[in-house]
Amino acid sequence: MARWAPTALALILVVGVAATTQQAPLGVGLVNLPVVMQQTPGYEEALETFRSEFEPFEAELQQMADQRDTLLADYQRTEVILSPTGRQEKQQEITQLSERLQQRVEELQARQAERERELVAPLEARVQAIIEGVRAERNIGIIFDVAAMAQAIAAVDQTLDITPLVVQRLQQSQ
């Protein structure tokens, strides 16, 4: 039995080395998603569509804010000559207009967020598919968005940055 021990140990070592060489170590990659998105075909058009659809609403909000500001300025100018009931009515009018303005802002922000998702989601899906393809091709275990982590990174090896490759593949896939 003692004769078999060195042979068994050698066999275990060979099998262990073979198993580890078949699986290359997984690497780390970096991508700058805002840069990639800005260079994604169709992104500028999506932004322009978004801007053109919501520009009229910005004018509406500005008009409401101007109306509130005018009402407030008039109140402040005439406050001393108003009766207590008149002051209360003006304050209530200003408060109601401010509340309507705030409600409209929240409403429009929700609509903007939904519309932005509708316009950008297909582009993000394309970008994600290409990033996933590069990740698999290069056997990268994890890819970090450097834009999201900018404050946490002091220095980085630029060879880990796959941003140019992702942009190139996006433009080729057009």
C-alpha positions in Angstrom: 0.0 0.0 0.0 2.9 2.3 0.6 4.0 1.9 -3.0 0.7 3.3 -4.2 0.7 6.4 -2.1 3.2 8.4 -4.2 1.4 7.3 -7.4 -2.0 8.3 -6.0 -0.6 11.6 -4.9 0.9 12.3 -8.3 -2.4 11.4 -10.0 -4.3 13.8 -7.7 -1.9 16.6 -8.5 -2.2 16.0 -12.2 -6.0 15.9 -12.2 -6.1 19.0 -10.0 -3.7 21.0 -12.3 -5.7 19.9 -15.4 -9.0 21.0 -13.8 -7.6 24.4 -12.9 -6.0 25.0 -16.3 -9.3 24.3 -18.1 -11.0 27.2 -16.3 -9.1 30.4 -16.9 -9.3 32.9 -14.1 -12.1 35.3 -14.4 -11.1 38.9 -14.9 -12.5 42.3 -14.2 -13.6 44.8 -16.8 -14.6 48.5 -16.7 -17.1 50.4 -18.9 -18.2 54.0 -18.9 -21.9 53.6 -19.5 -22.7 57.3 -20.0 -20.0 57.5 -22.7 -21.3 54.3 -24.3 -24.9 55.6 -24.3 -24.0 58.9 -25.8 -22.3 57.2 -28.7 -25.1 54.6 -29.2 -26.8 54.9 -32.5 -30.3 56.3 -32.0 -29.5 57.9 -28.6 -29.4 61.5 -29.8 -32.6 61.0 -31.7 -34.3 59.6 -28.6 -33.1 62.6 -26.6 -34.4 65.0 -29.2 -37.7 63.3 -29.2 -37.9 63.5 -25.5 -37.0 67.2 -25.5 -39.5 68.1 -28.2 -42.3 66.3 -26.4 -41.7 67.9 -23.0 -40.7 71.4 -24.1 -44.4 72.7 -24.1 -44.8 71.4 -20.5 -41.8 73.4 -19.4 -43.4 76.5 -20.8 -46.6 75.6 -18.9 -44.7 75.2 -15.6 -42.9 78.4 -16.1 -46.2 80.2 -16.8 -47.7 78.8 -13.6 -44.5 79.7 -11.6 -44.6 83.3 -13.0 -48.3 83.5 -12.1 -47.6 82.4 -8.5 -44.6 84.8 -8.2 -46.7 87.7 -9.5 -49.5 86.8 -7.0 -47.0 86.6 -4.2 -45.4 90.0 -5.1 -48.8 91.7 -5.3 -49.7 90.2 -1.9 -46.4 91.4 -0.3 -46.9 94.9 -1.8 -50.6 95.2 -0.5 -50.4 93.1 2.6 -50.4 96.1 5.0 -53.5 97.6 3.6 -55.5 94.3 3.3 -58.0 93.4 6.0 -57.3 90.2 7.9 -59.9 88.4 5.8 -58.4 89.8 2.6 -54.9 88.6 3.7 -56.2 85.2 4.5 -57.9 84.9 1.1 -54.7 86.0 -0.7 -52.6 83.6 1.3 -55.0 80.8 0.5 -54.9 81.7 -3.2 -51.1 81.7 -3.2 -51.1 78.3 -1.3 -53.5 76.7 -3.7 -51.6 77.9 -6.7 -48.3 76.7 -5.2 -49.9 73.3 -4.5 -51.3 73.0 -8.1 -47.9 73.9 -9.4 -46.2 71.3 -7.2 -48.8 68.7 -8.2 -48.2 69.4 -11.9 -44.4 69.2 -11.5 -44.7 65.8 -9.9 -47.2 64.7 -12.5 -44.9 65.8 -15.3 -41.8 64.3 -13.7 -43.6 60.9 -13.5 -44.6 61.2 -17.2 -41.0 62.2 -18.2 -39.5 59.3 -16.3 -41.9 56.9 -18.0 -41.3 58.3 -21.5 -37.5 58.4 -21.0 -37.6 54.7 -20.1 -39.7 54.0 -23.2 -37.2 55.8 -25.4 -34.0 54.6 -23.8 -34.8 51.1 -22.7 -34.3 49.5 -26.2 -31.0 51.2 -26.5 -29.9 50.1 -23.0 -30.9 46.5 -23.9 -28.7 46.6 -27.0 -25.8 48.1 -25.0 -26.3 45.4 -22.3 -26.3 42.6 -24.8 -23.0 43.9 -26.3 -21.4 44.3 -22.9 -22.5 40.7 -22.0 -21.1 39.5 -25.3 -17.7 41.1 -24.6 -17.8 39.8 -21.0 -18.3 36.2 -22.2 -15.8 36.5 -25.0 -13.1 37.8 -22.8 -14.0 35.6 -19.8 -14.6 38.6 -17.6 -16.2 37.7 -14.3 -17.5 41.2 -13.5 -17.8 44.6 -15.3 -18.1 47.8 -13.3 -19.5 51.1 -14.5 -16.7 53.5 -13.8 -19.1 56.5 -14.1 -21.1 55.1 -11.2 -18.0 54.5 -9.1 -16.0 57.6 -10.1 -15.5 58.9 -6.6 -14.4 55.4 -5.3 -11.6 54.9 -7.9 -8.2 56.4 -7.2 -6.3 54.7 -10.1 -7.1 52.0 -12.6 -5.3 50.0 -15.3 -6.7 51.4 -18.6 -6.4 48.0 -20.3 -9.4 46.9 -18.2 -11.6 49.5 -19.9 -13.8 47.9 -22.5 -15.7 51.1 -23.4 -14.0 51.7 -26.8 -14.7 48.0 -27.8 -18.3 48.3 -26.7 -18.8 51.5 -28.7 -17.1 50.0 -31.7 -19.4 46.9 -31.6 -22.5 49.1 -31.1 -21.6 51.1 -34.2 -20.9 47.9 -36.2 -24.2 46.4 -35.2 -26.2 49.3 -36.6 
